[in-house]
Amino acid sequence: MGARAVEIAAVVVVALFLILALGGEHPEETPVRAYVVEHGLEQTGAANLVTSIYLGYRAFDTLGETIVLLLAVSGVILLVEHRQ
């Protein structure tokens, strides 16, 4: 029962952090957004703006996110197999 309480507490802490971090006003127009919209396609050579941002400007960040996702899924699989 103690492990379940720790899991629930961790989920609640993450949820509260996300609510506080993502709350508030977000301006629609920023200098970075204007720059990317204006120069994104020509600087990256991508077919569309979403691809230019995802693979051109954020390639290393995307790689890091992929590695974190892979580790998280591997951890869940390991925990599920361990409990059975």
SULVENLIN-V754750 format. One record per helix or strand of 2 or more residues. SS is the DSSP state (@ for helix, = for strand). FROM is the first residue (numbers start at 1). TO is the last residue. If there is no record, write none. Layout:
ss=<SS,SS>
from=<FROM,FROM>
to=<TO,TO>
This chain:
ss=<@,@,@,@>
from=<2,31,49,59>
to=<22,44,57,83>
